[in-house]
Amino acid sequence: MNTSQRATALAAAAGVVAVGTGLALGELAAGLVSPSLSPVTAVGGAVIDVVPPGVKDWAVALFGTADKVALLGGMGLVIAALAALAGVVELRRRFAGVAIIAVFGVAGLAAVLGRSELTPNAVPVPLLAAVVGMILLRWLIRRLEEWQTEEAAVPAGPGPGAGAPESATPSRPASRRRFFQVLGGTAAVAVLAGVLAATFRGAAAVVSELRSKLALPVPASPAPPIPAGAEVRLDGVGPLVTPNKDFYRIDTALRVPVLDPGQWTLKVTGLVEREVSLDFATLLAKPLVERHVTIACVSNEVGGDLIGNARWLGWPVRDLLALAGPKDGADMVLSRSADGWTAGTPLEVLTDSRDALLAVGMNGEPLPLEHGFPVRLIVPGLYGYVSATKWVTELKVTRFADDVGYWTPRGWSEQGPVKTSSRIDVPRDGHSVNAGMVAFGGVAWAQHTGIGRVELRVNRGAWQQAELAPGISKDTWYQWKLALPLTPGQYEVQVRATDLNGAAQVEDRAPAAPSGATGFHTVRVDVKS
């Protein structure tokens, strides 16, 4: 590597270290003064807001519930590349790289100002991060320039083996040592700031501690017992009730909102006779009910796993809305999360006899932080994007003609009833099995309607009815199984479900957007002798 190439590489490293330190100190400052919003999460949230629905579907399909990790990783790579560019440009033209970092700061400020979680404390944080990055970049590049100048002033002289004594070899400039010292020291500061930022963001740890000590009340109406035989107990078919740790998570929050239950309040506003405000202690004192409900993400592809069944504890939403008294003409409730996300739910669905809940518990424990602690909405029969608001803080009674939820203007349908679907869990697509009686099994769902029949067909032949286990209720999924005699060869096996009203699952394939995927889940099995 010649001198010019070395200088370029070191300038790029200086840019990455300078910008990285600025970001780390910005995250640290945000942890101290603005725990719910930082420049990084603001920019990430802005990206999520503007990304086309098709890209969002692709990301969920490719990364699943790790889509946010992938987004943050991608942001990190882009920032590192631009930071390296800033370093190189600054070496070649003074203040040009500093200007690039200034643009970073303006973009971060714009993103912060556009977030619903905005507080006055959050405003100066991106500016602080940018200023720190700009100062550090100019300082590091100046040290690099000093090294270059000092090195250029040292006579080349004869090298070893040319008749000169070894002591005649030019010594390394002191400025070289100083550059690496400040570069390494700055990088160390970045690491330390990152660690401290994570520590000061210990608000999550504090709330986690409060959650761990929270004793949920005994429900006034316990969940009905799970019917005997509701689980088919077939290897490869998951549990009937999804453990909290395995429950899918799809939302727009890059950082899980951290809400102290002692400070939480829910307001009912809009087209109501009287506004209602509810705190957490009052909610827990209400006659709570416990029900098993299966919820699903509208992005769930045919055969996908963005669905789960849990035992929820909460207060019926209809009882809360009855206190407020919705006015004539209202037909929608716009629920709002602490992070600003919204969902538009039909008022009728929240006031009929179904178990739509302000949930505080999940499978016998307080809601996990990532699943909406302290309070979230659970509404049987609707996809989550129009109903399952986590970290809920407001219910605005309104009209579909006047308000829209987060995803509706982004190309998704206004109302999102769950579509009857079924899935083959075992054998998995592409797996090999031994000839003979091959056991197939899986789940089917038609929330708030219930499943009446599940059938399989092999190689597009006649449909054969599977053994359908009794469901916990019509608001949950059902498990099924069927053993088929298969000889050696390759087979295509499809599944379909029919609900309790006699309506069969839609066969035509359709993507998740705009209202939920349709089609028969199909697996291909290689049967060996």
C-alpha positions in Angstrom: 0.0 0.0 0.0 1.5 3.3 -1.0 1.4 6.5 1.0 -1.7 7.9 -0.7 -3.7 4.7 -0.3 -2.7 4.4 3.3 -3.8 8.0 4.0 -7.2 7.3 2.3 -7.7 4.2 4.4 -6.8 6.0 7.6 -9.1 8.9 6.7 -11.9 6.5 6.2 -11.2 4.9 9.6 -11.2 8.4 11.1 -14.6 9.1 9.6 -16.1 5.9 11.0 -14.7 6.5 14.4 -15.8 10.2 14.5 -19.3 9.5 13.4 -19.6 6.4 15.6 -18.5 8.3 18.6 -21.0 11.0 17.9 -23.8 8.5 17.5 -22.8 6.7 20.7 -22.7 9.9 22.7 -26.1 10.9 21.1 -27.6 7.6 22.2 -26.2 8.1 25.7 -27.7 11.6 25.8 -31.0 10.2 24.6 -30.9 7.6 27.3 -30.5 10.3 29.9 -33.0 12.9 28.7 -35.2 11.1 26.1 -35.5 7.4 26.8 -38.4 6.8 24.4 -36.7 8.5 21.4 -33.2 8.7 20.0 -31.7 9.8 16.6 -31.2 6.2 15.6 -34.7 5.0 16.4 -36.2 8.2 14.9 -34.4 7.6 11.6 -35.3 3.9 11.6 -38.9 4.8 12.4 -39.0 7.2 9.5 -37.6 4.6 7.2 -40.4 2.2 8.3 -43.0 4.9 7.7 -42.0 5.6 4.1 -41.0 2.2 2.9 -43.5 0.9 0.3 -45.8 -1.9 1.5 -44.2 -4.4 -1.0 -40.7 -3.8 0.5 -42.2 -4.3 4.0 -43.7 -7.6 3.0 -40.4 -8.7 1.4 -38.6 -7.8 4.6 -41.0 -9.7 6.8 -40.9 -12.7 4.5 -37.1 -12.7 4.4 -36.2 -11.9 8.0 -39.4 -12.7 9.9 -39.5 -11.3 13.4 -35.8 -10.2 12.9 -36.8 -7.6 10.4 -35.9 -4.7 12.8 -32.5 -6.2 13.5 -31.9 -6.4 9.8 -33.0 -2.8 9.4 -30.7 -1.6 12.2 -27.9 -3.6 10.7 -28.5 -2.1 7.3 -28.6 1.4 8.7 -25.3 0.7 10.5 -23.7 -0.3 7.2 -25.0 2.7 5.3 -23.9 5.1 8.1 -20.4 3.5 8.3 -20.1 3.8 4.5 -21.1 7.5 4.5 -18.9 8.2 7.6 -15.9 6.6 5.7 -16.7 8.8 2.7 -16.8 11.9 5.0 -13.3 11.1 6.3 -11.8 10.7 2.8 -13.5 13.9 1.6 -12.3 15.8 4.6 -8.7 14.8 4.0 -8.9 16.0 0.4 -10.9 19.2 1.0 -11.2 20.8 4.4 -14.7 21.0 5.9 -16.2 19.0 3.0 -16.5 15.9 5.2 -17.7 18.0 8.1 -20.5 19.2 5.9 -21.5 15.6 5.2 -21.8 15.0 9.0 -23.8 18.2 9.3 -26.3 16.7 6.8 -26.5 13.6 9.0 -27.4 15.9 11.9 -30.1 17.7 9.9 -31.6 14.4 8.8 -31.6 13.1 12.4 -33.3 16.3 13.6 -35.9 16.1 10.9 -36.6 12.5 11.8 -36.9 13.3 15.6 -39.2 16.2 14.9 -41.5 13.9 12.8 -42.0 11.3 15.6 -45.1 11.3 17.8 -42.9 10.4 20.8 -41.2 13.8 20.4 -40.4 15.7 23.6 -38.5 19.0 24.0 -35.6 17.0 25.5 -35.2 15.0 22.3 -34.7 17.9 20.0 -31.0 18.8 20.7 -29.8 15.2 20.8 -29.2 14.8 17.0 -27.5 18.2 16.9 -25.2 17.2 19.7 -24.3 13.9 18.0 -23.6 15.8 14.7 -21.5 18.5 16.4 -19.4 15.9 18.3 -18.9 14.0 15.0 -17.8 17.1 13.2 -15.3 18.2 15.8 -13.8 14.8 16.1 -13.5 14.3 12.4 -11.7 17.7 12.0 -9.4 16.8 14.9 -8.5 13.3 13.6 -7.9 14.5 10.1 -5.7 17.3 11.4 -3.6 14.7 13.2 -3.4 12.7 10.1 -2.3 15.7 8.1 0.4 16.5 10.6 1.7 12.9 10.2 1.8 13.3 6.4 3.6 16.7 6.6 6.2 15.4 9.1 6.8 12.2 7.1 7.2 14.2 3.9 9.9 16.4 5.6 12.1 13.4 6.6 14.8 12.7 3.9 14.5 9.3 2.3 18.2 8.4 2.7 19.7 5.0 1.7 17.9 2.0 3.0 19.6 -1.0 4.8 21.8 -3.1 2.5 22.9 -0.1 0.5 26.1 0.4 2.4 24.5 2.6 5.1 24.4 1.6 8.7 21.1 0.4 10.1 20.8 3.5 12.2 20.5 5.5 9.0 16.9 4.2 8.4 14.4 7.0 8.9 12.6 6.9 12.3 8.8 6.8 12.4 7.4 10.4 13.0 6.1 11.1 16.4 2.9 12.4 14.8 2.2 8.9 13.6 2.1 7.7 17.2 -0.1 10.7 18.2 -2.6 9.9 15.3 -3.0 6.3 16.4 -3.3 7.3 20.0 -6.1 9.8 19.4 -7.8 7.4 16.9 -7.7 4.5 19.4 -8.7 6.8 22.3 -11.7 8.1 20.4 -12.8 4.6 19.5 -12.5 3.7 23.1 -14.7 6.6 24.0 -17.3 5.4 21.5 -17.3 1.9 23.0 -17.6 3.3 26.5 -20.4 5.7 25.5 -22.2 2.8 23.9 -22.0 0.7 27.0 -23.2 3.6 29.2 -26.0 4.3 26.8 -27.2 0.7 27.2 -26.8 1.0 30.9 -28.7 4.3 31.2 -31.4 2.9 29.0 -32.0 0.7 32.0 -35.4 2.2 32.2 -36.4 -1.1 30.6 -34.7 -3.0 33.4 -36.5 -0.9 36.0 -39.9 -1.6 34.3 -39.0 -5.2 33.9 -38.4 -5.3 37.6 -41.8 -3.7 38.3 -43.4 -6.2 35.9 -41.7 -9.2 37.7 -43.2 -8.0 41.0 -46.7 -7.4 39.6 -49.3 -9.8 40.9 -52.2 -10.0 38.5 -55.7 -10.3 40.1 -57.7 -13.4 39.9 -60.1 -13.2 37.0 -63.7 -12.7 37.7 -64.4 -14.9 34.7 -61.6 -17.6 34.3 -60.8 -19.1 31.0 -62.9 -22.2 30.3 -60.9 -25.4 30.6 -59.2 -26.7 27.5 -61.2 -29.6 26.1 -59.8 -33.1 26.3 -58.1 -34.1 23.1 -57.6 -30.5 21.9 -53.9 -31.2 21.3 -53.2 -33.9 18.8 -49.8 -34.6 20.4 -48.1 -35.3 17.1 -44.3 -34.7 16.8 -43.8 -31.5 14.7 -47.1 -29.9 15.6 -46.5 -27.0 18.0 -48.2 -26.5 21.3 -51.9 -25.5 21.3 -51.0 -22.5 23.5 -48.0 -20.6 22.3 -45.4 -19.9 25.0 -44.7 -16.2 25.4 -41.1 -16.6 24.3 -42.1 -18.1 21.0 -45.0 -15.7 20.3 -44.5 -13.8 17.1 -43.8 -10.1 17.2 -44.5 -7.8 14.3 -44.7 -4.0 14.9 -43.1 -0.7 13.9 -41.2 -0.1 17.1 -37.4 -0.3 16.7 -37.1 0.2 20.5 -39.7 -1.4 22.7 -41.6 1.4 24.5 -40.9 1.4 28.2 -44.0 2.4 30.2 -44.2 2.5 34.0 -47.5 1.0 34.9 -47.8 3.5 37.7 -47.7 6.4 35.2 -49.8 4.7 32.5 -53.2 6.1 31.6 -55.7 5.4 28.9 -58.0 8.0 27.6 -61.3 7.5 25.7 -61.9 10.6 23.5 -63.7 11.6 20.4 -67.4 11.1 19.6 -68.4 10.2 23.2 -70.9 11.6 25.7 -68.2 11.8 28.3 -64.4 11.4 28.1 -63.0 8.7 30.3 -59.5 8.4 31.8 -58.3 5.1 33.2 -55.2 4.3 35.2 -53.5 0.9 35.7 -54.6 0.4 39.3 -58.3 1.1 38.4 -58.0 -1.2 35.4 -56.7 -4.1 37.6 -59.6 -3.5 40.0 -62.2 -4.1 37.3 -63.9 -7.5 36.9 -61.3 -9.1 34.5 -62.0 -12.0 32.2 -59.6 -14.6 30.9 -59.9 -16.1 27.4 -57.8 -18.0 24.9 -57.6 -16.0 21.7 -55.6 -16.6 18.5 -54.2 -13.5 16.8 -52.5 -13.3 13.5 -50.5 -10.7 11.4 -51.9 -9.7 8.1 -48.4 -10.2 6.6 -48.6 -13.9 7.4 -48.1 -15.8 4.2 -49.9 -19.1 3.4 -48.3 -21.6 5.7 -46.6 -18.9 7.7 -45.9 -18.7 11.4 -46.9 -15.1 12.2 -49.8 -16.4 14.3 -50.1 -17.5 17.9 -52.6 -18.6 20.5 -52.4 -17.3 24.1 -54.5 -17.0 27.3 -55.2 -13.3 27.7 -56.4 -11.6 30.9 -58.2 -8.3 30.5 -61.3 -6.1 30.8 -63.8 -6.2 28.0 -63.5 -3.1 25.8 -67.2 -2.9 25.5 -67.5 -2.1 29.2 -65.1 0.8 28.9 -66.8 2.2 25.8 -70.2 1.9 27.6 -68.8 4.2 30.3 -67.9 6.8 27.6 -71.1 6.4 25.6 -70.3 6.5 21.9 -72.4 9.1 20.0 -74.6 8.3 17.0 -72.7 8.2 13.7 -69.5 6.8 15.2 -68.3 3.6 13.5 -64.6 3.3 14.3 -62.3 3.4 17.3 -58.8 4.7 16.5 -56.5 3.1 19.1 -53.1 4.8 19.7 -49.9 3.3 21.0 -47.4 5.1 23.2 -45.1 5.2 20.2 -47.7 6.9 18.0 -48.8 3.9 16.0 -52.6 3.7 15.3 -55.2 1.1 14.4 -58.7 1.7 13.1 -61.1 -0.9 14.5 -64.9 -1.1 13.7 -66.8 0.1 16.7 -69.3 -2.7 16.3 -66.6 -5.3 16.8 -65.5 -3.7 20.1 -69.1 -3.5 21.4 -70.6 -6.8 20.4 -70.4 -10.0 22.5 -66.9 -11.1 21.4 -64.1 -11.1 24.0 -62.3 -7.9 22.8 -60.0 -7.1 25.7 -57.9 -4.4 27.2 -55.3 -7.1 28.1 -52.9 -7.0 31.0 -51.9 -10.6 31.2 -50.6 -13.3 28.8 -50.5 -17.0 29.6 -50.7 -16.3 33.4 -48.2 -13.5 33.7 -48.1 -9.8 33.0 -47.7 -8.9 29.4 -44.0 -9.1 28.2 -42.6 -5.7 27.4 -42.3 -6.5 23.7 -45.9 -7.7 23.6 -47.4 -4.4 25.0 -46.8 -4.1 28.7 -48.6 -2.8 30.6 -51.8 -2.9 28.4 -52.6 -3.9 24.9 -55.7 -4.6 22.8 -56.8 -8.1 21.8 -59.7 -8.4 19.4 -60.8 -11.9 18.1 -61.5 -12.2 14.4 -59.4 -9.2 13.1 -55.8 -9.1 11.9 -53.5 -7.3 14.2 -52.9 -4.2 12.0 -56.5 -3.1 12.7 -56.9 -4.2 16.2 -53.9 -5.5 18.3 -52.5 -2.2 19.5 -49.7 -2.6 22.0 -48.7 -0.1 24.6 -52.2 1.4 24.1 -52.8 4.9 25.6 -55.9 6.2 23.8 -59.1 5.1 22.3 -60.6 7.7 20.0 -64.2 7.1 19.0 -64.6 8.4 15.5 -65.6 7.6 11.9 -63.9 5.8 9.1 -64.7 8.8 7.0 -62.7 11.1 9.3 -59.7 9.0 10.5 -57.4 6.3 9.3 -55.1 3.8 11.1 -51.4 3.6 10.4 -51.4 1.0 7.6 -54.5 2.1 5.7 -52.9 5.0 3.7 -50.0 2.7 3.1 -52.0 0.4 0.9 -53.7 -2.0 3.3 -57.5 -2.5 3.5 -59.5 -0.4 5.9 -61.0 -3.3 7.7 -59.1 -6.6 8.3 -61.2 -9.6 9.1 -59.1 -12.8 9.5 -59.5 -15.2 6.6 -60.1 -18.9 7.1 -56.7 -20.6 6.8 -54.9 -23.9 7.5 -51.4 -25.1 7.7 -49.4 -28.3 7.4 -46.8 -28.5 10.2 -45.6 -32.0 9.7 -44.1 -33.3 7.5 -42.3 -30.1 6.5 -42.1 -29.1 2.9 -39.2 -31.0 1.1 -38.7 -33.5 3.9 -38.3 -37.2 3.3 -40.4 -39.8 5.1 -40.6 -43.6 5.1 -43.2 -45.4 3.1 -46.3 -46.7 5.0 -48.7 -44.7 7.1 -47.4 -41.1 7.0 -48.8 -38.9 9.7 -49.8 -35.3 8.7 -50.8 -32.7 11.2 -51.2 -29.0 11.6 -53.5 -26.2 12.6 -56.5 -24.3 11.1 -58.2 -21.1 12.1 -61.2 -18.9 11.4 -61.3 -16.7 14.5 -64.7 -15.8 15.9 -66.3 -18.2 13.4 -64.6 -21.5 14.2 -63.5 -24.5 12.1 -65.9 -27.2 11.1 -63.7 -29.4 8.9 -60.2 -29.9 7.7 -59.3 -31.9 4.6 -56.2 -33.1 2.7 -55.6 -34.1 -0.9 -52.7 -35.8 -2.5 -51.5 -34.9 -6.0 -54.7 -33.0 -6.6 -56.8 -36.1 -6.0 -60.0 -36.4 -3.9 -60.2 -34.6 -0.6 -59.9 -36.7 2.5 -61.3 -35.5 5.9 -58.8 -35.2 8.7 -59.4 -35.8 12.4 -60.2 -32.4 13.8 -59.4 -31.9 17.5 -61.9 -29.9 19.5 -61.0 -26.2 19.6 -60.7 -24.3 22.9 -63.3 -21.9 21.4 -64.2 -20.4 18.1 -61.7 -17.6 18.8 -58.7 -20.0 18.7 -57.0 -22.2 16.2 -57.7 -25.9 16.0 -55.3 -28.8 15.6 -55.8 -31.6 13.2 -54.1 -34.8 12.0 -54.5 -37.5 9.3 -52.4 -40.6 8.5 -52.1 -41.4 4.8 -50.8 -44.7 3.2 -48.0 -43.6 0.9 -45.8 -45.8 -1.2 -42.3 -44.7 -2.4 -42.4 -41.6 -4.6 -42.9 -37.9 -4.6 -46.1 -36.4 -3.5 -47.8 -32.9 -3.3 -50.1 -32.6 -0.3 -52.5 -29.7 0.2 -54.8 -28.7 3.1 -58.0 -26.8 3.2 -60.4 -25.8 6.0 -64.1 -25.1 6.2 -65.5 -22.9 8.9 -68.5 -23.6 11.1 -70.8 -21.6 8.7 -69.8 -24.0 5.9 -67.6 -21.5 4.0 -64.5 -23.1 2.5 -61.1 -21.6 2.5 -60.3 -19.7 -0.6 -58.2 -21.7 -3.1 -57.0 -18.9 -5.3 -53.5 -17.7 -4.4 -53.2 -14.0 -3.3 -50.5 -12.1 -1.5 -50.8 -10.7 2.0 -51.4 -7.2 0.7 -53.8 -5.6 0.9 -56.1 -7.8 3.1 -54.4 -11.1 3.9 -53.0 -14.0 1.9 -55.2 -16.8 0.5 -54.5 -20.2 -1.1 -54.0 -23.8 0.0 -50.8 -24.5 1.9 -48.9 -27.1 -0.1 -46.0 -29.3 0.9 -44.0 -31.7 -1.2 -42.9 -34.9 0.4 -40.4 -37.5 -0.8 -41.5 -40.9 0.4 -38.7 -43.5 0.6 -38.9 -47.2 0.8 
